[in-house]
């Protein structure tokens, strides 16, 4: 795993850091993800106060979470989903 600190901005006892994660050897931006961390200074250490995903998909591929890629379909043999799908009664 390749981990890079993209940016850090400091303000008194807090800081915001953007960190990029991607497979080692990959240069494709869509192959990884970025996380934004809020840090808080406690004594002489910086501790993660909160985090949130920013930008890229957490699973790579660049598709927004929950969205099916254009022209996407269920895998072969998958039961129908959504409106009009069978109720599962087995009849």
Buried (B, 14 or more C-beta within 10 A) or exposed (E): EEEEEEEEEEEEEEBBBBBBBBEEEEEEBEBBBBBBBEBEBEEEEBEEBEEEEBEBBEEBEEBEEEEEEEEEEEEEEEEEEEEEEEEEEEE
